[in-house]
Amino acid sequence: MKARSACLLFFLVFTFFLSAQSKIPMSPEDLYSILKVSDAQISPDGKQIVYVVSNPDLTENKYNSDIWIVSASSNAQRQLTRGGGSDYHPRWYSDSRTIAFLSDRPGNTEIFKIDISGGEAEQVTFLDSYISTFKLSQDDNKIILQIREVPDNSDIFENNTEEELPYCSARTIDHLLFRQWDSWLGDERNMLFLFDPHNNNLLNITNGEHDSPPVSLSTGRDFDISRDNSLAAYVQNTDPVTAISTNHDIFLSPVDGSAERRLTNNKAWDAAPLFSPGGKYLAYLSMAKPGYESDRAVLTVMELNSLKTIRISEQYDRSVDQFVWLPDESGLIFTAEDGGRGVIMKCSVEGKITELSREGFNSSISIDDAGKKLVFTRSYNHQPPEVFLLDLSTRNESRITNHNKDFIANFDLPKLEEFKFRGGNNDEVHGFIQYPPGFDKNKKYPAVLSIHGGPQNMWADKFMFTWFTFPLVSSPGYVGIFINPRGSTGYSSKFREEVSRDYGGLVHEDLIKGLDYVLANYNFIDSAKLAAIGGSFGGYSVNWIIGKTDRFKCTVSHAGIYNLTSFYGATEELWFPEWDMGKSPWEEPGLYDIRSPHKYADNFKTPTLVTHGELDYRVPFAESLQLFTALQRQGIDSRLVVFPDEGHVISGLQNNVRWWREIHAWLERYLK
């Protein structure tokens, strides 16, 4: 009997060894074998969960999204919609039997509904407009829609000679902010409408004088309808030049929009209003510093009768992201970035905060009407998002879906390892290291320092489908180094704020000291084969690095700021440079000059791959053209890769594959 057990144990261990050895490194194409799981929503009765599964088709260069449903108790799951287009944004009706969702199956985006028992989906709206998002009233009799179009009362037209000169494509703009990210905003406005599904009546709640909600600094949750269906809360920025203003305020009106009033008078950012279940409170996010888009977002509660407000997460020195009310109105549950994680926290209306979960990166939280179950999506660097459930009484967590088990089984996806070191000012700085597939501690490996954008952003233990997907950094056989330097979110406010007016200062010191720490403490890295890659502010950091050192064999700069003065004049959201640099270039020319990478171009020696999307309005394409010209004119090995149909992020499926192929080829050229 013992011999049989020993043989069985040997067989299992040997099988596991073979299975581990058979896993292969991930390639750029493999990114599009992953199913994207998102937007989990638990039914009011807590029995079922609906969520979105986006299935990539690399050949067709698109995602197709469908809605799935899974039992909260048995984990039995099935596909609910098969419309042929993209179905997404599922929201429950109060009966826990029906869901409403958005779909582009008619050719434009409309609202549909479907019974969870199956059958054909029924179209609810016939508006021939693009519906961005919606909210159902508690009794299911009203829907608030967000639509973007030219207001009916507008007498301004971008092309006012369209009939006379039909081949003239000129646009006329007389205000700032007229474009954002990769979209031309023009004279259209975000507006909210109240839709009655019983008689198809559509009522404009906001008149279109201002974007409602604003296009910039949007949370995607910037309006709500009260539980008794009488009131609408929404966000507007009424300042005359929104390109330099973060002054978002929350407004309240009857659902017919007849008597709008401003609820908040804070000169900084207020957003994401959410009525409490009993209607006593309105919760929202609030910042304290006007003009600072990366200020700490504090969870705030307003008592609607007295208009008294309490900043209930004031003692928690992190920005609150998404939040949901507890059904008894005693507090809220929220998510936040904290130390490279996406944590789940609970906060009472008096401000007492407790941690519910710190595993992985959590988002998209939803709670049942009894307040017993919390549903969310969770990912890790080595595991794409899946749906999880947290029992709020026992604190037990369980994974509900496993759509990507085959992907995880087939590919060698190393986990992240954390480290901490002393950076600039001898402050503690946090980072991650990722070993290459098939890691052998007795070998020496090249290393790639990956620098995040923002600068107010954060590398986290989560799966990224765009930007520098961690497994694709290390999959060719490199050690990936991911440091969260000065300016990173998920740490103290002081740490985040110290990047402002100090570009290339402490943030650069943190990065270089972090790299030196890794080289001193991980002896399997070949210090003679180092590369640095980054996008956006990470691209700025790369551009700064090549003007300060030649220790890297090569670099990759994607959509990076090169000339701070020209960047200011061409970017769209001007509060960003005006806060981070202090003022405009003509008011603070010295600071713009001393912190601009282009001033150090005569020091460039490092071979550099430069990539950019031509539709990028955040960091305009000319920044990379200037960098490439400087490299070429000095005879430095360089390559420019341009994507005419992309913006700040290379998001097209085939474009992203090409982008990664270019990066891998460049790194291989110099590191191997």
C-alpha positions as CSV (number, residue, x, y, z in Angstrom):
1,M,0.0,0.0,0.0
2,K,2.9,2.4,0.9
3,A,4.6,1.5,-2.4
4,R,1.4,2.4,-4.4
5,S,1.1,5.7,-2.5
6,A,4.7,6.5,-3.2
7,C,4.3,5.7,-6.9
8,L,1.1,7.9,-7.0
9,L,2.9,10.7,-5.3
10,F,5.8,10.5,-7.8
11,F,3.4,10.4,-10.7
12,L,1.6,13.5,-9.5
13,V,4.8,15.4,-8.8
14,F,6.2,14.4,-12.2
15,T,3.0,15.4,-14.0
16,F,3.0,18.8,-12.3
17,F,6.7,19.2,-13.3
18,L,5.9,18.4,-16.9
19,S,2.9,20.7,-16.8
20,A,5.0,23.6,-15.4
21,Q,7.7,23.0,-18.0
22,S,5.2,23.0,-20.9
23,K,4.0,26.5,-20.2
24,I,5.2,29.0,-22.7
25,P,6.1,32.7,-22.6
26,M,3.3,35.1,-23.7
27,S,3.5,36.9,-27.0
28,P,1.7,40.1,-28.1
29,E,-0.8,38.0,-30.1
30,D,-1.6,36.0,-27.0
31,L,-3.0,39.1,-25.3
32,Y,-6.0,38.6,-27.5
33,S,-6.7,35.1,-26.4
34,I,-7.8,36.5,-23.0
35,L,-11.5,37.1,-22.2
36,K,-12.0,40.5,-20.5
37,V,-14.4,40.1,-17.5
38,S,-15.8,43.3,-16.2
39,D,-18.7,45.3,-14.7
40,A,-20.1,42.6,-12.2
41,Q,-23.5,43.5,-10.8
42,I,-25.3,41.5,-8.1
43,S,-29.1,41.2,-8.2
44,P,-31.1,43.0,-5.5
45,D,-32.0,39.7,-3.9
46,G,-28.4,38.6,-3.9
47,K,-29.0,35.4,-5.9
48,Q,-27.5,36.1,-9.3
49,I,-24.6,38.1,-10.8
50,V,-24.5,39.5,-14.3
51,Y,-21.2,40.7,-15.8
52,V,-19.6,41.5,-19.2
53,V,-17.3,39.2,-21.1
54,S,-15.5,40.8,-24.0
55,N,-14.1,38.4,-26.5
56,P,-11.3,39.6,-28.8
57,D,-11.1,38.9,-32.5
58,L,-7.7,39.8,-33.7
59,T,-8.5,39.0,-37.3
60,E,-11.5,41.4,-37.3
61,N,-9.6,43.8,-35.1
62,K,-12.3,44.2,-32.5
63,Y,-13.9,43.0,-29.3
64,N,-17.4,41.5,-29.1
65,S,-19.0,41.9,-25.7
66,D,-21.8,39.8,-24.3
67,I,-23.5,39.6,-20.9
68,W,-23.2,36.5,-18.8
69,I,-25.0,35.4,-15.6
70,V,-23.7,33.3,-12.7
71,S,-25.4,32.0,-9.6
72,A,-24.0,33.5,-6.4
73,S,-24.4,30.2,-4.6
74,S,-23.5,27.5,-7.1
75,N,-21.2,29.3,-9.5
76,A,-23.2,27.9,-12.4
77,Q,-22.8,30.3,-15.3
78,R,-24.2,30.8,-18.8
79,Q,-24.1,33.3,-21.6
80,L,-27.2,35.5,-21.5
81,T,-27.0,37.7,-24.6
82,R,-25.9,36.8,-28.2
83,G,-26.8,39.9,-30.1
84,G,-24.1,39.9,-32.7
85,G,-22.9,43.3,-31.6
86,S,-21.5,44.5,-28.3
87,D,-23.8,44.2,-25.2
88,Y,-22.6,45.8,-22.0
89,H,-23.4,47.9,-18.9
90,P,-25.9,45.5,-17.4
91,R,-28.1,46.9,-14.6
92,W,-30.8,45.0,-12.6
93,Y,-34.5,45.8,-12.5
94,S,-35.9,45.7,-9.0
95,D,-37.6,42.3,-9.6
96,S,-34.2,40.6,-9.8
97,R,-35.5,38.8,-12.9
98,T,-34.8,41.4,-15.6
99,I,-31.7,43.4,-16.7
100,A,-31.3,46.5,-18.8
101,F,-28.2,46.9,-20.9
102,L,-26.6,48.9,-23.7
103,S,-26.1,47.4,-27.1
104,D,-24.9,48.6,-30.5
105,R,-26.8,45.9,-32.4
106,P,-29.1,48.4,-34.1
107,G,-26.1,50.3,-35.5
108,N,-26.1,52.9,-32.7
109,T,-26.2,52.4,-29.0
110,E,-29.6,51.8,-27.5
111,I,-31.0,50.3,-24.3
112,F,-32.4,46.8,-24.3
113,K,-33.8,44.5,-21.6
114,I,-33.9,40.8,-21.2
115,D,-35.4,38.3,-18.8
116,I,-32.6,36.2,-17.1
117,S,-34.5,33.0,-17.9
118,G,-33.6,33.6,-21.6
119,G,-35.3,34.5,-24.8
120,E,-34.9,37.5,-27.1
121,A,-33.9,40.9,-25.8
122,E,-36.4,43.7,-26.2
123,Q,-35.3,47.1,-27.4
124,V,-36.3,49.8,-24.9
125,T,-35.1,53.1,-26.6
126,F,-35.3,54.1,-30.2
127,L,-33.4,57.4,-30.1
128,D,-30.9,57.0,-33.0
129,S,-28.4,58.7,-30.6
130,Y,-25.3,57.4,-28.9
131,I,-26.3,56.7,-25.3
132,S,-23.1,56.8,-23.1
133,T,-24.6,55.4,-20.0
134,F,-27.9,55.2,-18.0
135,K,-29.4,54.7,-14.6
136,L,-32.7,53.0,-13.7
137,S,-35.1,54.4,-11.2
138,Q,-35.8,52.3,-8.1
139,D,-39.3,51.5,-9.4
140,D,-38.1,50.8,-12.9
141,N,-40.5,53.5,-14.3
142,K,-37.8,56.0,-15.3
143,I,-34.4,56.0,-16.9
144,I,-31.8,58.8,-16.9
145,L,-29.7,58.8,-20.1
146,Q,-26.5,60.5,-20.9
147,I,-26.3,61.6,-24.6
148,R,-23.8,63.8,-26.4
149,E,-25.2,66.0,-29.2
150,V,-25.5,69.7,-30.3
151,P,-28.2,71.3,-28.0
152,D,-31.5,72.3,-29.7
153,N,-31.1,75.9,-28.7
154,S,-27.5,76.2,-30.1
155,D,-26.9,78.6,-33.0
156,I,-23.2,77.7,-33.3
157,F,-22.0,75.5,-36.0
158,E,-18.4,74.3,-36.5
159,N,-18.8,74.2,-40.3
160,N,-21.1,77.1,-41.1
161,T,-20.5,76.9,-44.8
162,E,-21.4,73.2,-45.2
163,E,-24.2,73.8,-47.7
164,E,-22.4,76.5,-49.7
165,L,-18.9,74.8,-49.7
166,P,-19.7,71.0,-49.3
167,Y,-16.0,70.0,-49.8
168,C,-14.7,72.4,-47.2
169,S,-13.8,70.6,-44.0
170,A,-12.9,73.6,-41.9
171,R,-14.0,73.7,-38.3
172,T,-14.5,76.9,-36.3
173,I,-13.9,76.9,-32.6
174,D,-14.1,80.0,-30.3
175,H,-13.4,78.4,-26.9
176,L,-11.0,76.1,-25.0
177,L,-11.6,72.9,-24.3
178,F,-12.6,71.7,-27.8
179,R,-10.9,68.3,-27.9
180,Q,-9.9,65.6,-25.4
181,W,-7.7,62.5,-25.5
182,D,-8.4,61.5,-29.1
183,S,-11.9,63.0,-29.6
184,W,-12.9,66.2,-31.2
185,L,-15.5,67.8,-28.9
186,G,-16.6,70.7,-31.0
187,D,-20.0,72.2,-30.2
188,E,-21.7,69.1,-28.9
189,R,-22.5,68.8,-25.2
190,N,-23.1,66.0,-22.7
191,M,-26.7,66.2,-21.7
192,L,-29.0,64.2,-19.4
193,F,-32.5,63.1,-20.4
194,L,-35.3,61.5,-18.4
195,F,-36.8,58.7,-20.4
196,D,-40.2,57.2,-19.7
197,P,-40.3,53.6,-21.2
198,H,-44.1,53.4,-21.0
199,N,-44.8,56.3,-23.4
200,N,-41.3,56.8,-24.9
201,N,-41.3,60.4,-23.6
202,L,-37.9,62.0,-23.5
203,L,-37.3,65.1,-21.3
204,N,-34.1,67.1,-21.3
205,I,-33.0,67.6,-17.6
206,T,-30.0,69.8,-18.5
207,N,-30.2,72.4,-21.2
208,G,-26.8,71.9,-22.8
209,E,-25.3,75.2,-21.7
210,H,-22.7,73.2,-19.9
211,D,-21.5,69.6,-20.3
212,S,-23.5,67.5,-17.9
213,P,-21.5,65.6,-16.8
214,P,-18.2,67.3,-17.8
215,V,-16.1,65.5,-20.4
216,S,-12.9,66.0,-18.4
217,L,-12.2,64.4,-15.1
218,S,-15.3,62.2,-15.4
219,T,-15.7,59.3,-13.1
220,G,-18.3,57.5,-15.3
221,R,-20.7,57.8,-12.3
222,D,-21.5,61.5,-12.4
223,F,-25.3,61.4,-12.1
224,D,-27.9,59.6,-10.0
225,I,-31.7,59.5,-9.4
226,S,-33.2,59.5,-6.0
227,R,-34.9,56.3,-4.7
228,D,-38.3,58.1,-4.8
229,N,-37.7,59.2,-8.4
230,S,-38.2,62.8,-7.6
231,L,-34.7,64.2,-7.8
232,A,-31.7,64.1,-10.1
233,A,-28.1,64.8,-8.9
234,Y,-25.5,65.5,-11.5
235,V,-22.1,67.2,-12.1
236,Q,-21.3,70.3,-14.1
237,N,-18.4,72.7,-14.5
238,T,-19.8,76.2,-15.1
239,D,-16.5,78.1,-15.2
240,P,-16.0,80.1,-18.4
241,V,-12.8,78.3,-19.4
242,T,-13.1,74.6,-18.5
243,A,-9.6,73.8,-20.0
244,I,-8.0,75.5,-16.9
245,S,-10.6,74.6,-14.3
246,T,-11.2,71.5,-12.2
247,N,-14.2,73.3,-10.5
248,H,-16.7,70.5,-10.9
249,D,-19.8,71.0,-8.7
250,I,-22.8,68.8,-7.9
251,F,-26.3,70.1,-8.9
252,L,-29.7,69.0,-7.7
253,S,-33.0,69.4,-9.5
254,P,-36.4,67.7,-9.8
255,V,-36.3,65.0,-12.5
256,D,-37.9,67.4,-14.9
257,G,-35.0,69.9,-14.6
258,S,-37.3,72.7,-13.6
259,A,-35.5,74.1,-10.6
260,E,-31.8,73.4,-10.7
261,R,-29.7,74.4,-7.7
262,R,-26.0,74.1,-6.9
263,L,-25.3,71.8,-4.0
264,T,-21.5,72.3,-3.7
265,N,-19.6,75.6,-3.8
266,N,-16.1,74.1,-3.4
267,K,-13.7,75.7,-5.9
268,A,-12.1,72.3,-6.5
269,W,-13.4,69.0,-7.9
270,D,-16.7,67.4,-6.7
271,A,-18.1,64.4,-8.5
272,A,-19.8,61.0,-8.5
273,P,-23.0,61.8,-6.5
274,L,-24.9,58.8,-5.1
275,F,-28.2,59.0,-3.1
276,S,-28.4,56.8,0.0
277,P,-31.0,54.1,0.0
278,G,-33.4,55.9,2.3
279,G,-32.8,59.3,0.7
280,K,-31.3,60.9,3.8
281,Y,-27.8,61.5,2.4
282,L,-26.0,62.2,-0.8
283,A,-22.4,60.8,-1.0
284,Y,-19.8,62.1,-3.4
285,L,-16.1,62.6,-4.0
286,S,-14.4,65.9,-3.2
287,M,-11.0,67.4,-3.6
288,A,-9.7,70.4,-1.7
289,K,-7.2,72.1,-4.1
290,P,-8.5,74.0,-7.1
291,G,-6.7,73.3,-10.3
292,Y,-5.1,70.1,-9.0
293,E,-6.7,67.2,-10.9
294,S,-4.6,64.6,-8.9
295,D,-5.5,65.9,-5.5
296,R,-6.8,63.3,-2.9
297,A,-10.4,62.4,-3.6
298,V,-12.2,62.3,-0.2
299,L,-15.5,60.4,0.3
300,T,-18.0,63.1,1.5
301,V,-21.5,62.7,2.8
302,M,-24.1,65.5,2.7
303,E,-27.3,65.3,4.8
304,L,-29.8,66.6,2.3
305,N,-32.2,68.4,4.7
306,S,-29.6,70.4,6.5
307,L,-26.9,70.4,3.7
308,K,-24.4,69.6,6.4
309,T,-21.3,67.7,4.9
310,I,-18.8,65.4,6.5
311,R,-15.6,64.3,4.8
312,I,-15.8,60.8,6.1
313,S,-12.6,59.4,4.6
314,E,-10.6,62.5,5.7
315,Q,-8.3,60.4,7.9
316,Y,-7.5,57.9,5.1
317,D,-4.6,59.4,3.1
318,R,-5.6,57.8,-0.1
319,S,-8.0,58.7,-2.9
320,V,-11.3,57.0,-2.9
321,D,-12.4,55.5,-6.2
322,Q,-15.8,53.7,-6.5
323,F,-18.2,53.4,-3.6
324,V,-21.6,51.9,-2.7
325,W,-24.0,52.6,0.2
326,L,-24.8,50.0,2.9
327,P,-28.5,49.4,2.7
328,D,-29.1,50.7,6.3
329,E,-27.3,54.0,5.5
330,S,-24.8,53.4,8.3
331,G,-21.8,53.8,5.9
332,L,-20.3,53.0,2.6
333,I,-17.9,50.5,1.0
334,F,-15.3,51.8,-1.3
335,T,-12.2,50.9,-3.4
336,A,-8.9,52.7,-3.4
337,E,-5.4,52.4,-4.7
338,D,-3.0,51.6,-1.9
339,G,0.6,50.5,-2.1
340,G,0.3,48.7,-5.5
341,R,-3.0,47.1,-4.6
342,G,-6.7,47.9,-5.3
343,V,-8.1,47.6,-1.8
344,I,-11.7,47.4,-0.5
345,M,-12.6,49.5,2.6
346,K,-15.6,50.2,4.7
347,C,-16.3,53.6,6.2
348,S,-19.1,54.6,8.6
349,V,-20.9,57.9,8.2
350,E,-19.0,59.0,11.3
351,G,-15.6,58.3,9.6
352,K,-14.6,54.9,11.1
353,I,-12.6,53.0,8.4
354,T,-11.9,49.3,8.3
355,E,-10.2,47.2,5.6
356,L,-12.2,44.4,4.0
357,S,-9.7,43.1,1.4
358,R,-6.2,43.8,0.2
359,E,-5.7,40.8,-2.2
360,G,-4.9,41.7,-5.8
361,F,-6.5,44.7,-7.6
362,N,-10.2,45.0,-6.9
363,S,-12.7,47.1,-8.8
364,S,-16.4,47.3,-10.0
365,I,-18.0,46.7,-6.7
366,S,-21.7,46.0,-6.3
367,I,-23.8,45.2,-3.2
368,D,-27.1,43.3,-2.8
369,D,-30.2,45.0,-1.1
370,A,-29.7,43.1,2.1
371,G,-26.1,44.3,2.5
372,K,-24.8,40.7,2.9
373,K,-22.9,40.2,-0.4
374,L,-20.4,42.3,-2.2
375,V,-19.4,41.4,-5.7
376,F,-16.4,42.8,-7.6
377,T,-13.8,42.0,-10.2
378,R,-10.2,41.1,-9.2
379,S,-7.1,40.7,-11.2
380,Y,-3.4,40.1,-10.5
381,N,-0.4,40.7,-12.8
382,H,-0.4,37.0,-13.6
383,Q,-4.2,36.5,-13.7
384,P,-6.8,38.4,-15.8
385,P,-9.9,39.8,-14.1
386,E,-12.6,37.4,-12.8
387,V,-15.7,37.9,-10.6
388,F,-15.3,37.5,-6.9
389,L,-17.8,37.5,-4.0
390,L,-17.2,38.7,-0.5
391,D,-19.6,37.6,2.3
392,L,-19.8,40.7,4.4
393,S,-20.8,38.8,7.6
394,T,-18.1,36.2,7.5
395,R,-15.5,38.1,5.4
396,N,-15.1,34.9,3.3
397,E,-14.0,35.5,-0.3
398,S,-14.7,33.2,-3.2
399,R,-14.0,33.3,-6.9
400,I,-17.2,33.0,-8.9
401,T,-15.9,32.8,-12.5
402,N,-12.9,31.3,-14.2
403,H,-13.1,32.3,-17.8
404,N,-9.3,32.4,-18.4
405,K,-8.3,29.1,-16.8
406,D,-6.9,27.8,-20.1
407,F,-4.9,30.9,-20.7
408,I,-3.4,30.7,-17.2
409,A,-2.7,27.0,-17.7
410,N,-0.9,27.5,-21.0
411,F,1.3,30.5,-20.4
412,D,4.2,31.1,-18.0
413,L,3.1,34.2,-16.1
414,P,5.5,34.9,-13.2
415,K,4.1,36.6,-10.1
416,L,5.3,40.0,-9.0
417,E,7.8,40.3,-6.1
418,E,7.7,43.5,-4.1
419,F,10.7,45.4,-2.8
420,K,11.3,48.7,-0.9
421,F,14.3,50.9,-0.9
422,R,15.5,54.4,0.1
423,G,15.0,56.9,-2.8
424,G,15.3,60.7,-2.9
425,N,15.5,62.4,0.4
426,N,16.1,59.0,1.9
427,D,12.3,58.3,1.7
428,E,10.9,54.8,1.4
429,V,9.9,53.9,-2.2
430,H,8.0,50.8,-3.3
431,G,8.4,48.7,-6.5
432,F,7.9,45.4,-8.1
433,I,10.2,43.0,-9.9
434,Q,9.1,40.3,-12.3
435,Y,11.2,37.3,-13.2
436,P,11.3,36.1,-16.8
437,P,9.5,32.9,-17.9
438,G,11.5,29.8,-17.1
439,F,13.6,31.7,-14.6
440,D,16.9,30.1,-13.6
441,K,18.7,31.9,-10.6
442,N,22.0,30.7,-11.9
443,K,21.7,32.7,-15.2
444,K,22.2,36.4,-15.9
445,Y,19.3,38.3,-17.5
446,P,19.0,41.7,-19.1
447,A,16.6,44.0,-17.2
448,V,14.0,46.5,-18.4
449,L,13.1,49.5,-16.2
450,S,9.4,50.3,-17.0
451,I,8.2,53.8,-16.0
452,H,4.5,54.6,-15.6
453,G,2.7,57.7,-16.8
454,G,0.7,60.2,-15.0
455,P,2.8,61.2,-13.3
456,Q,0.1,60.7,-10.7
457,N,-0.5,57.0,-11.4
458,M,0.7,53.7,-10.0
459,W,2.1,50.3,-11.1
460,A,-0.1,47.7,-9.4
461,D,-0.4,44.0,-9.1
462,K,-3.2,43.9,-11.7
463,F,-3.5,42.7,-15.3
464,M,-3.2,45.4,-17.9
465,F,-4.6,45.0,-21.4
466,T,-3.0,48.2,-22.7
467,W,0.2,50.2,-22.0
468,F,3.1,48.1,-20.8
469,T,1.4,44.8,-20.0
470,F,3.8,43.4,-17.4
471,P,4.1,39.8,-18.8
472,L,5.0,41.2,-22.2
473,V,7.8,43.2,-20.7
474,S,9.5,40.1,-19.3
475,S,8.3,37.4,-21.7
476,P,11.3,37.6,-24.1
477,G,13.6,36.7,-21.3
478,Y,14.1,40.0,-19.3
479,V,13.7,41.0,-15.7
480,G,11.0,43.6,-15.4
481,I,11.5,46.4,-12.9
482,F,8.4,48.5,-12.0
483,I,9.0,51.3,-9.6
484,N,6.4,53.7,-8.1
485,P,8.5,56.9,-7.8
486,R,7.6,60.3,-6.5
487,G,4.2,61.4,-7.8
488,S,2.7,57.9,-7.7
489,T,-0.8,57.4,-6.4
490,G,-1.6,54.8,-3.7
491,Y,0.9,56.4,-1.3
492,S,0.8,59.5,0.9
493,S,-0.4,62.8,-0.4
494,K,3.0,64.3,0.4
495,F,4.7,61.6,-1.8
496,R,2.2,62.2,-4.6
497,E,2.5,66.0,-4.6
498,E,6.3,66.1,-4.6
499,V,6.5,65.5,-8.3
500,S,4.8,68.9,-9.1
501,R,7.2,71.6,-10.1
502,D,10.0,69.0,-9.8
503,Y,9.9,67.1,-13.0
504,G,13.1,65.2,-13.5
505,G,14.1,65.8,-9.8
506,L,13.1,63.5,-7.0
507,V,11.2,61.2,-9.4
508,H,14.3,60.7,-11.4
509,E,16.3,60.1,-8.3
510,D,13.8,57.5,-7.1
511,L,14.0,55.6,-10.4
512,I,17.8,55.5,-10.5
513,K,18.2,54.6,-6.9
514,G,15.6,51.9,-7.3
515,L,17.5,50.5,-10.3
516,D,20.7,50.6,-8.3
517,Y,19.0,48.8,-5.4
518,V,17.8,46.0,-7.6
519,L,21.2,45.6,-9.2
520,A,22.8,45.3,-5.8
521,N,20.3,42.9,-4.4
522,Y,19.3,40.6,-7.3
523,N,22.5,39.0,-8.6
524,F,20.9,37.4,-11.6
525,I,20.7,40.7,-13.5
526,D,23.3,41.6,-16.1
527,S,24.1,45.3,-15.2
528,A,25.6,45.8,-18.7
529,K,22.3,45.0,-20.4
530,L,19.7,47.5,-19.2
531,A,16.9,49.2,-21.0
532,A,14.3,51.8,-20.0
533,I,10.8,52.1,-21.4
534,G,7.9,54.4,-20.6
535,G,4.8,56.1,-22.0
536,S,3.3,59.6,-21.4
537,F,5.0,60.9,-18.3
538,G,7.0,57.7,-18.4
539,G,8.0,58.8,-21.9
540,Y,9.0,62.1,-20.5
541,S,11.1,60.3,-17.9
542,V,12.8,58.3,-20.7
543,N,13.5,61.5,-22.6
544,W,14.9,63.0,-19.4
545,I,17.1,59.9,-18.7
546,I,18.8,59.9,-22.1
547,G,19.8,63.5,-21.5
548,K,21.3,62.6,-18.1
549,T,23.0,59.2,-18.5
550,D,24.2,56.7,-21.1
551,R,24.0,53.7,-18.8
552,F,21.1,52.1,-20.7
553,K,21.8,50.1,-23.9
554,C,18.5,51.3,-25.4
555,T,15.3,53.1,-24.5
556,V,11.7,53.2,-25.7
557,S,9.7,56.5,-25.5
558,H,6.0,56.3,-26.2
559,A,3.9,59.5,-26.4
560,G,6.4,61.3,-24.2
561,I,6.7,65.0,-23.4
562,Y,9.9,66.4,-25.0
563,N,9.5,70.2,-25.0
564,L,7.5,71.4,-22.1
565,T,6.7,74.8,-23.7
566,S,5.4,73.3,-26.9
567,F,3.5,70.7,-24.9
568,Y,1.7,73.4,-23.0
569,G,0.6,75.2,-26.1
570,A,-0.8,72.1,-27.8
571,T,-2.3,69.9,-25.0
572,E,-6.0,70.2,-24.3
573,E,-6.5,70.1,-20.5
574,L,-4.4,73.1,-19.4
575,W,-4.9,72.7,-15.7
576,F,-2.4,69.8,-15.8
577,P,0.7,71.7,-16.9
578,E,-0.4,74.9,-15.1
579,W,-0.5,73.0,-11.7
580,D,2.5,70.8,-12.2
581,M,4.7,73.5,-13.6
582,G,3.2,76.4,-11.6
583,K,1.9,78.6,-14.4
584,S,2.2,79.2,-18.1
585,P,5.6,79.2,-19.9
586,W,5.6,83.0,-20.3
587,E,5.0,83.3,-16.5
588,E,7.5,80.7,-15.4
589,P,9.9,80.3,-18.4
590,G,12.9,79.3,-16.2
591,L,11.1,76.3,-14.7
592,Y,9.8,75.2,-18.1
593,D,13.4,75.4,-19.5
594,I,15.2,73.6,-16.7
595,R,12.8,70.7,-16.6
596,S,12.4,70.2,-20.3
597,P,14.2,67.2,-21.9
598,H,14.8,69.1,-25.2
599,K,17.3,71.4,-23.4
600,Y,19.6,68.4,-22.9
601,A,19.5,67.0,-26.4
602,D,23.2,67.6,-26.9
603,N,23.8,64.9,-24.3
604,F,21.8,62.2,-26.1
605,K,23.7,59.0,-26.9
606,T,21.2,56.2,-26.3
607,P,19.6,54.3,-29.1
608,T,15.9,55.1,-28.8
609,L,12.6,53.7,-30.3
610,V,10.0,56.5,-30.5
611,T,6.3,55.6,-30.9
612,H,3.2,57.8,-31.0
613,G,-0.4,58.0,-32.2
614,E,-1.2,60.9,-34.5
615,L,-4.6,61.4,-32.9
616,D,-3.1,62.1,-29.4
617,Y,-4.4,65.4,-28.1
618,R,-3.0,64.8,-24.5
619,V,0.6,64.7,-25.6
620,P,0.5,65.9,-29.2
621,F,2.4,63.9,-31.8
622,A,4.8,66.7,-32.5
623,E,6.5,66.0,-29.2
624,S,7.8,62.7,-30.6
625,L,8.6,64.3,-33.9
626,Q,10.9,66.7,-32.1
627,L,12.6,63.9,-30.2
628,F,13.1,61.8,-33.3
629,T,14.5,64.8,-35.2
630,A,17.0,65.5,-32.4
631,L,18.2,61.9,-32.3
632,Q,18.5,61.6,-36.1
633,R,20.4,64.9,-36.6
634,Q,23.0,63.6,-34.1
635,G,23.4,60.3,-35.8
636,I,21.9,58.3,-32.9
637,D,20.4,55.0,-33.8
638,S,16.6,55.6,-33.6
639,R,13.3,54.5,-35.1
640,L,10.0,56.3,-35.3
641,V,6.8,54.2,-35.3
642,V,3.6,56.2,-36.0
643,F,0.0,55.0,-35.7
644,P,-2.2,57.5,-37.7
645,D,-5.5,56.1,-36.2
646,E,-4.5,55.9,-32.6
647,G,-4.5,58.4,-29.7
648,H,-2.5,58.5,-26.5
649,V,-2.9,54.7,-25.9
650,I,-2.3,52.2,-28.7
651,S,-5.7,50.4,-28.2
652,G,-6.5,48.9,-31.6
653,L,-5.9,45.1,-31.4
654,Q,-3.6,44.7,-34.4
655,N,-1.9,48.1,-33.8
656,N,-1.1,46.9,-30.3
657,V,0.4,43.7,-31.6
658,R,2.6,45.7,-34.0
659,W,3.5,48.1,-31.2
660,W,4.8,45.2,-29.0
661,R,6.6,43.6,-31.9
662,E,8.5,46.8,-32.5
663,I,9.3,47.1,-28.8
664,H,10.5,43.5,-28.6
665,A,12.6,43.8,-31.7
666,W,14.2,47.0,-30.4
667,L,15.0,45.4,-27.0
668,E,16.4,42.3,-28.6
669,R,18.6,44.3,-30.9
670,Y,20.4,45.8,-27.9
671,L,19.9,43.4,-25.0
672,K,20.6,40.1,-26.7
